[in-house]
């Protein structure tokens, strides 16, 4: 017995020793991380490299361990903090200008326009912006066009080719596999199910898609042409004819200013900040992440009155959900806490979601309604996309703010099931038999069924979809002060730009998140002084450490890093495979490149 006691004590002692050692290692590592942070140097240039998607909300990513044992989390700056950082730089004497290093910008068009608007405001301070790219996509060039001077690598390319949308169709594939999709939808323009029931776009979908991308291109041309001192007709001709086919074409057509390698760009930057040609002094760049960490304390002034900014970013799902999803359970709990917090005087709901579960959307709509009934104004700020279920949770707002190129609308509902009986029988040799107590005991409860749906089952499901669509129309009519018939005229699953949606009465104001916050402060009568609290709140350091160690977040982060700009498509495919019940979802993923 004493042997086992001794062994147990030894094992326990070793475990406690290593646990204590780990804690001490973390403490010293964090201390080293903090102490090693250097201030921003005088005569610096703020550097933006926009080669990763810009999320709405800033967030820590993977745990990183430095060579000296420092612990830190790689910071991803969200759009709002990036804009605030740029605004701060305009009045910071240490920052003399901005350098944009651009190639590809895998972010949505609305978020890019918000960022570009912030850069344009920065220029009013009298400070310079210089842009350089070895090659530039249309999205990268959209940002670059705000610069005082645009440089392109002599062997590079700016690809200005216009906008297009390509949708894959799977009906023939499903036919070959023996999979029969059963489709239920409400709204002629609700095209999310078309890839599974057609071999090409319907006329309805082609009309709305053409109008959508034409609207985007008009905004693009007007913005860029004005900045480059061209007429819209000149830029349209350059795009229509694919005039820019090599670097020299870009310079001759006025698309860029100069052809240069990186060292040539550095020479320009040195001259702008007063470094002599023969000087040994080098340009000091302040990475925007480092600069944000240095100045973020200046963004807020603590006061009693608060505005809650809630980020609803990702697909809308039932239950607990995962990272990057708008899940009904945690978001409902969060909305209840906001409702009960007497210091929170108004709510800004930042929606960047293509929609998802109809049930989850309605659950969150109810919680938002209770906040409104409590007397707290709700202002919605729409990002790249706030469509279908994303619009459902938005329509309760006192004021809806959208960017001109936000994708919104898609007020419609669909459901989809796959009958796999022929696939199982013909391809796998599997058959099913059923014993049941009632006629509807085997009524399908998932998107996969092992038999053909009966006609009366199809009627029941379609009635459910129609009823949810009718509820959707009623919610919008109530929230927007419209009649049900008036909503139906602009609904039917049709997608609109923010500019079009304002004309149709679905949006009140064209603007960004800051505009929405100002409107919220005014409506709550706290315009002079308030504190912005962001939700969902970040997890504490210990929780993030444990999730990193246990691998809870690692898998998702690895997938995100590996897929890069294709991560949004992966999320959509994943959402389709996990669908349960009727859906309020945008019919496509739009990449602005």
C-alpha positions in Angstrom: 0.0 0.0 0.0 2.9 2.4 0.9 4.3 1.8 -2.6 1.1 3.0 -4.3 0.9 6.0 -2.0 4.5 6.9 -2.7 3.9 6.4 -6.5 0.7 8.5 -6.4 2.4 11.3 -4.4 5.3 11.3 -6.9 3.1 11.5 -9.9 1.0 14.2 -8.3 4.1 16.1 -7.4 5.5 15.9 -10.9 2.1 17.1 -12.3 1.9 20.1 -9.9 5.6 21.0 -10.6 5.0 21.1 -14.4 1.7 23.0 -13.9 3.5 25.6 -11.8 6.4 25.8 -14.2 3.9 26.3 -17.1 2.2 29.1 -15.2 5.5 30.8 -14.3 6.7 30.4 -17.9 3.5 32.1 -19.1 3.8 35.0 -16.6 7.5 35.7 -17.5 6.6 35.3 -21.2 3.8 37.8 -21.0 6.0 40.2 -19.1 8.7 39.9 -21.8 6.0 40.4 -24.5 4.8 43.6 -22.8 8.2 45.0 -22.0 9.5 44.4 -25.5 6.7 46.5 -27.1 8.5 49.6 -28.6 6.7 52.9 -29.1 6.0 54.2 -32.6 9.0 56.2 -33.8 8.8 59.8 -34.8 8.7 60.5 -38.6 7.0 57.1 -39.3 4.8 56.0 -42.2 1.8 53.9 -41.4 1.9 50.7 -43.5 -1.2 48.8 -44.7 -0.9 45.4 -46.3 -4.4 44.2 -47.2 -3.8 40.6 -48.4 -6.1 38.9 -45.9 -9.9 39.3 -45.5 -10.9 42.1 -43.2 -13.4 40.9 -40.5 -15.9 43.3 -39.0 -14.6 42.8 -35.4 -11.0 42.7 -34.2 -10.0 39.3 -32.7 -7.0 37.4 -31.4 -6.0 34.4 -33.4 -3.5 31.6 -32.7 -1.1 31.6 -29.8 2.4 32.5 -30.8 5.5 31.8 -28.8 8.5 34.0 -29.6 12.2 32.9 -29.6 12.6 34.3 -26.1 9.5 32.6 -24.8 7.1 35.5 -25.2 3.5 34.5 -25.4 1.2 36.5 -27.6 -1.9 36.1 -29.8 -1.6 37.2 -33.5 -4.1 40.1 -33.7 -6.5 40.5 -36.6 -7.7 44.0 -36.8 -11.4 44.4 -37.7 -12.8 47.1 -40.0 -14.0 49.4 -37.3 -10.7 49.4 -35.5 -8.8 49.8 -38.7 -10.9 52.9 -39.6 -10.4 54.3 -36.1 -6.7 53.7 -36.3 -6.5 55.5 -39.7 -8.5 58.4 -38.3 -6.1 58.6 -35.3 -3.1 58.6 -37.6 -4.4 61.7 -39.3 -3.8 63.8 -36.2 -0.8 61.9 -34.8 2.4 64.0 -35.4 4.5 60.8 -35.4 2.7 59.6 -38.6 3.6 61.5 -41.7 1.7 59.4 -44.3 0.3 56.0 -45.3 2.0 53.4 -47.5 -0.4 50.9 -49.1 1.2 47.6 -50.2 -1.4 45.9 -52.4 -1.8 42.8 -54.6 -5.1 41.1 -53.7 -7.8 42.2 -51.3 -10.1 39.2 -50.5 -12.7 41.3 -48.7 -16.2 42.3 -49.6 -16.9 45.4 -51.7 -18.8 47.3 -49.0 -16.1 46.8 -46.4 -13.5 47.9 -49.0 -15.5 51.0 -49.7 -15.7 51.9 -46.0 -12.0 51.5 -45.7 -11.4 53.6 -48.8 -13.6 56.3 -47.5 -11.5 56.4 -44.3 -8.4 56.7 -46.4 -9.9 59.6 -48.4 -10.8 61.3 -45.1 -7.2 60.8 -44.0 -6.0 62.7 -47.0 -7.9 65.8 -45.9 -5.3 66.2 -43.1 -2.7 67.1 -45.7 -0.7 63.9 -45.2 0.2 61.7 -48.2 -0.9 58.2 -49.3 1.4 56.2 -51.6 0.3 52.9 -53.1 2.5 50.1 -54.6 1.7 46.7 -56.1 3.6 44.1 -58.0 0.2 43.1 -59.5 -3.2 44.4 -58.5 -6.6 42.9 -58.7 -9.7 45.1 -59.2 -10.3 45.2 -55.5 -6.7 46.1 -54.7 -6.8 48.9 -57.4 -10.1 50.2 -55.9 -8.2 50.9 -52.7 -5.0 52.1 -54.5 -7.0 54.7 -56.5 -7.4 56.8 -53.3 -3.6 57.4 -53.2 -1.7 60.5 -54.2 0.6 58.4 -56.3 0.2 54.8 -57.5 3.3 52.7 -58.4 3.2 49.4 -60.3 6.1 47.0 -60.8 7.4 47.3 -64.4 6.5 43.6 -65.0 3.3 43.7 -63.1 -0.3 44.1 -64.1 -3.5 45.9 -63.1 -6.4 43.7 -64.2 -9.4 45.9 -64.9 -11.9 43.6 -66.6 -15.4 44.3 -65.1 -17.6 42.2 -62.9 -18.9 38.7 -63.5 -20.7 36.0 -61.5 -20.2 32.3 -62.2 -22.5 29.7 -60.6 -22.0 25.9 -60.8 -25.0 23.7 -61.4 -25.2 20.1 -60.1 -28.5 18.8 -61.4 -26.9 16.6 -64.1 -24.5 15.2 -61.4 -27.3 14.4 -59.1 -29.2 12.7 -61.9 -26.2 10.5 -62.7 -25.9 9.6 -59.0 -29.6 8.8 -58.7 -30.1 11.6 -56.1 -33.5 13.3 -56.4 -33.6 16.7 -54.7 -37.0 17.9 -53.4 -37.2 21.7 -53.5 -39.5 24.0 -51.7 -39.3 27.8 -51.9 -41.3 31.0 -51.6 -40.3 33.9 -53.9 -39.6 33.8 -57.7 -36.2 35.3 -57.1 -35.2 32.9 -54.3 -32.5 31.2 -56.3 -30.5 29.4 -53.7 -31.9 26.1 -54.8 -31.4 26.6 -58.6 -28.0 24.8 -58.7 -29.8 21.6 -57.6 -32.9 21.8 -59.8 -31.8 23.6 -63.0 -28.8 23.4 -65.4 -28.6 27.2 -65.8 -29.8 30.4 -64.3 -33.5 31.1 -64.4 -34.6 34.4 -66.1 -35.5 35.8 -62.6 -32.0 35.0 -61.3 -30.3 36.3 -64.4 -32.1 39.6 -64.1 -31.3 40.2 -60.4 -27.7 39.1 -60.8 -27.1 41.4 -63.8 -28.7 44.4 -62.0 -26.6 43.7 -58.9 -23.2 43.5 -60.6 -24.1 46.4 -62.9 -24.8 48.4 -59.7 -21.5 47.4 -58.2 -19.6 48.3 -61.4 -21.3 51.8 -61.5 -20.2 52.5 -58.0 -16.7 51.3 -58.8 -16.4 53.4 -62.0 -17.7 56.6 -60.4 -15.4 56.2 -57.4 -12.2 55.4 -59.3 -12.8 57.8 -62.2 -13.3 60.7 -59.9 -10.1 59.9 -58.0 -8.0 59.4 -61.2 -9.4 62.6 -62.8 -11.0 60.6 -65.6 -14.6 60.8 -66.9 -16.7 57.7 -66.2 -16.9 57.1 -69.9 -13.1 57.0 -70.2 -12.7 54.4 -67.4 -15.7 52.4 -68.8 -13.9 52.2 -72.2 -10.7 51.0 -70.5 -12.5 48.3 -68.7 -14.8 47.3 -71.7 -11.8 46.9 -74.1 -9.4 45.4 -71.5 -7.1 48.2 -72.4 -4.6 47.5 -69.6 -2.9 44.3 -70.7 0.6 45.1 -69.5 2.3 47.5 -67.1 3.1 50.1 -69.8 -0.6 50.2 -70.7 -1.5 51.1 -67.1 0.8 54.1 -67.2 -0.2 55.3 -70.6 -3.9 55.1 -69.9 -3.5 57.0 -66.6 -4.6 54.0 -64.5 -1.3 54.3 -62.5 1.3 57.1 -62.1 4.7 55.4 -62.3 6.4 52.1 -63.0 9.0 51.3 -60.4 10.5 48.6 -58.3 10.2 48.6 -54.5 13.5 50.5 -54.0 12.2 53.3 -56.3 9.1 53.5 -54.1 11.3 53.7 -51.0 13.2 56.6 -52.6 9.9 58.5 -53.0 8.8 57.8 -49.4 12.2 59.0 -48.1 11.9 62.2 -50.0 8.4 62.8 -48.7 9.5 62.6 -45.1 12.7 64.6 -45.6 15.4 61.9 -45.7 18.3 63.0 -47.9 19.5 60.7 -50.7 22.9 60.3 -49.2 21.6 59.8 -45.6 22.0 56.4 -43.8 18.6 57.0 -42.2 15.9 54.6 -43.4 12.1 54.8 -43.6 10.4 53.8 -40.4 7.2 51.9 -41.1 4.6 51.5 -38.4 2.6 48.3 -39.1 -1.1 49.0 -38.6 -1.3 46.2 -36.1 1.5 47.6 -34.0 0.2 51.1 -34.3 -3.4 50.0 -33.3 -2.0 48.3 -30.1 -0.2 51.5 -29.3 -3.1 53.9 -29.7 -6.3 51.9 -29.1 -6.5 53.3 -25.6 -7.2 56.7 -27.0 -10.3 55.5 -28.8 -12.6 55.3 -25.8 -13.4 57.7 -22.9 -15.0 55.8 -20.0 -18.5 57.1 -19.1 -21.5 55.6 -17.5 -23.7 55.6 -20.6 -22.9 52.9 -23.1 -23.8 51.9 -26.7 -23.6 48.2 -27.4 -22.2 47.3 -30.8 -23.1 43.7 -31.6 -21.3 42.0 -34.4 -23.5 39.4 -36.2 -21.0 38.1 -38.7 -21.4 34.7 -40.4 -24.2 32.2 -41.1 -27.2 32.2 -38.8 -27.5 28.8 -37.1 -29.5 27.0 -34.4 -28.1 26.2 -31.0 -24.6 26.8 -29.8 -22.9 27.1 -33.2 -19.2 27.5 -33.8 -16.7 30.3 -34.1 -17.6 32.5 -37.0 -21.4 31.8 -36.8 -24.3 33.7 -35.5 -25.8 31.1 -33.2 -29.2 31.5 -31.7 -28.4 30.3 -28.2 -25.3 32.5 -27.3 -26.6 35.5 -29.2 -30.0 35.3 -27.4 -28.3 35.2 -24.0 -26.1 38.1 -25.0 -29.2 40.1 -26.1 -30.8 39.4 -22.7 -27.8 40.7 -20.9 -27.8 43.8 -23.0 -31.5 44.4 -22.3 -31.0 44.1 -18.6 -27.9 46.3 -18.4 -29.2 49.7 -17.3 -26.0 51.4 -18.5 -26.6 50.4 -22.1 -28.7 53.1 -23.7 -28.7 52.0 -27.3 -27.8 49.0 -29.5 -26.0 49.0 -32.9 -26.4 45.7 -34.6 -23.6 45.3 -37.2 -24.9 42.6 -39.6 -22.6 40.9 -42.1 -24.5 37.7 -42.7 -26.0 35.9 -45.7 -28.7 34.5 -43.4 -29.4 30.8 -42.5 -31.8 29.1 -40.2 -35.3 30.6 -40.2 -35.9 29.4 -36.7 -32.7 30.9 -35.3 -33.5 34.2 -37.2 -36.9 34.4 -35.5 -35.5 33.6 -32.0 -33.0 36.5 -32.3 -35.6 38.8 -33.8 -37.7 38.3 -30.7 -34.9 39.1 -28.4 -34.2 42.3 -30.3 -37.8 43.2 -30.2 -37.7 42.9 -26.4 -34.7 45.2 -26.3 -36.6 47.8 -28.4 -39.7 47.5 -26.1 -37.4 48.2 -23.2 -36.9 51.7 -24.7 -33.4 51.2 -26.1 -33.0 52.3 -29.8 -31.7 49.7 -32.2 -29.7 50.8 -35.2 -28.6 48.3 -37.8 -25.3 48.8 -39.7 -25.1 46.6 -42.7 -21.7 45.4 -43.9 -20.8 43.5 -47.1 -24.0 41.5 -46.9 -27.2 41.6 -44.8 -29.6 39.4 -46.7 -32.4 36.9 -46.1 -32.1 35.9 -42.4 -29.6 38.8 -42.1 -32.3 41.1 -43.1 -34.9 39.3 -40.9 -33.0 40.2 -37.8 -32.4 43.7 -39.1 -36.0 44.8 -39.9 -36.9 45.4 -36.3 -34.4 48.3 -36.1 -35.4 51.9 -35.6 -33.0 52.9 -38.4 -31.2 50.7 -41.0 -27.9 52.0 -42.3 -26.2 50.4 -45.3 -23.3 51.0 -47.6 -24.4 51.8 -51.2 -22.8 48.5 -52.3 -24.1 46.3 -49.5 -25.9 43.2 -50.7 -29.2 43.0 -48.9 -32.9 42.0 -49.4 -33.4 38.3 -50.5 -36.6 38.3 -48.5 -37.6 34.7 -49.1 -37.6 31.2 -47.8 -36.5 27.8 -49.1 -36.2 24.2 -48.0 -34.4 21.3 -49.6 -34.3 17.6 -49.2 -32.3 14.8 -51.0 -34.1 11.5 -51.7 -31.3 8.9 -51.7 -33.3 5.7 -52.2 -32.3 5.2 -55.8 -28.7 6.1 -55.1 -28.6 3.6 -52.2 -30.3 0.8 -54.2 -28.5 1.3 -57.6 -25.1 2.4 -56.5 -24.6 0.7 -53.1 -27.2 -2.1 -53.1 -28.8 -0.9 -49.9 -32.6 -1.0 -49.3 -34.7 0.2 -46.4 -37.9 -1.2 -44.8 -40.0 0.6 -42.2 -42.5 -0.3 -39.4 -44.5 2.6 -38.0 -47.4 3.3 -35.7 -49.1 6.1 -37.6 -49.3 7.4 -41.1 -46.7 10.1 -40.5 -44.4 8.3 -38.0 -41.7 8.4 -40.7 -42.2 12.1 -41.6 -38.7 13.3 -42.6 -36.9 15.4 -40.0 -33.6 15.9 -41.8 -32.4 17.0 -45.2 -31.6 13.4 -46.1 -34.4 10.9 -46.8 -34.2 7.2 -47.7 -37.4 7.1 -49.7 -39.5 9.2 -52.1 -41.6 11.9 -50.3 -45.3 11.3 -50.5 -47.4 14.0 -52.2 -49.2 15.0 -48.9 -45.8 15.4 -47.2 -44.7 17.7 -50.0 -47.8 19.8 -49.5 -47.2 20.0 -45.7 -43.6 21.1 -46.2 -44.5 23.7 -48.9 -47.2 25.1 -46.6 -44.6 25.4 -43.9 -42.3 27.3 -46.2 -45.2 29.6 -47.4 -46.2 30.3 -43.8 -42.6 31.3 -42.8 -42.4 33.5 -45.9 -45.7 35.2 -44.8 -44.3 35.7 -41.3 -41.1 37.2 -42.9 -43.3 39.7 -44.9 -45.2 40.6 -41.7 -42.0 41.2 -39.8 -40.7 43.5 -42.5 -44.0 45.3 -42.9 -44.2 46.0 -39.1 -40.6 47.1 -38.9 -40.5 49.2 -42.0 -44.0 50.8 -41.7 -45.1 49.2 -45.0 -48.1 47.1 -46.0 -47.6 43.4 -46.5 -48.3 43.7 -50.3 -45.8 46.5 -50.6 -43.1 44.3 -49.0 -44.1 41.4 -51.2 -43.4 43.6 -54.3 -39.8 44.1 -53.3 -39.3 40.7 -51.7 -39.8 37.3 -53.4 -36.2 36.5 -52.7 -34.8 39.4 -54.7 -31.4 40.7 -53.9 -30.7 44.5 -53.9 -27.7 46.8 -53.4 -27.8 49.1 -50.5 -28.5 52.0 -52.8 -31.4 50.1 -54.5 -32.7 49.0 -51.1 -32.9 52.6 -49.9 -35.0 53.5 -53.0 -37.3 50.5 -52.2 -37.8 51.5 -48.5 -35.8 48.6 -47.1 -32.9 50.9 -45.9 -33.1 54.4 -44.3 -29.5 55.8 -44.5 -26.5 55.2 -46.7 -23.4 55.2 -44.4 -21.0 53.1 -42.4 -20.7 51.8 -38.8 -19.6 55.2 -37.4 -22.7 56.8 -38.9 -24.9 54.1 -37.2 -23.2 54.7 -33.8 -23.8 58.5 -34.1 -27.5 57.9 -35.0 -27.8 55.6 -32.0 -26.2 58.2 -29.6 -28.6 60.9 -30.9 -31.7 58.7 -30.5 -30.6 57.8 -27.0 -29.9 61.4 -26.1 -26.3 60.7 -25.2 -24.6 62.3 -28.2 -22.2 64.3 -26.1 -20.5 61.5 -24.2 -20.8 57.8 -24.4 -18.7 54.6 -24.3 -18.9 51.9 -27.0 -18.9 48.3 -25.7 -18.4 45.6 -28.3 -20.1 42.2 -28.4 -19.5 39.3 -28.4 -16.9 40.1 -25.8 -13.4 38.6 -26.4 -12.6 35.4 -24.4 -10.1 36.0 -21.6 -6.5 35.0 -22.1 -6.7 31.8 -19.9 -9.7 30.5 -22.0 -7.9 31.2 -25.2 -4.8 29.4 -23.9 -6.9 26.3 -23.0 -8.8 26.3 -26.3 -5.4 26.5 -28.1 -4.0 23.6 -26.0 -7.1 21.4 -26.3 -7.4 22.1 -30.0 -11.0 23.5 -29.8 -10.2 26.5 -32.1 -7.1 25.1 -33.8 -9.0 23.1 -36.5 -11.1 26.0 -37.6 -8.0 28.4 -37.7 -6.0 25.9 -39.7 -8.8 25.5 -42.3 -9.2 29.3 -42.5 -5.5 29.9 -43.0 -5.1 27.1 -45.6 -8.2 28.1 -47.7 -7.5 31.8 -47.5 -9.9 33.7 -49.8 -11.8 30.4 -50.5 -12.8 30.1 -46.8 -16.2 31.8 -47.5 -17.0 29.2 -50.1 -16.1 26.5 -47.7 -18.4 28.0 -45.1 -21.3 28.1 -47.6 -20.7 24.4 -48.6 -20.5 23.4 -44.9 -23.8 25.3 -44.2 -25.6 23.5 -47.0 -24.6 20.1 -45.7 -25.8 21.0 -42.2 -29.1 22.6 -43.1 -32.0 21.7 -40.9 -35.5 23.0 -41.5 -36.5 26.0 -43.7 -33.8 28.5 -44.6 -33.5 32.2 -45.1 -30.2 32.3 -47.0 -28.5 34.3 -49.8 -28.3 32.3 -53.0 -24.5 32.8 -53.6 -21.2 33.9 -52.2 -19.8 37.0 -53.9 -16.1 37.6 -54.1 -15.0 41.1 -55.1 -11.8 40.7 -57.1 
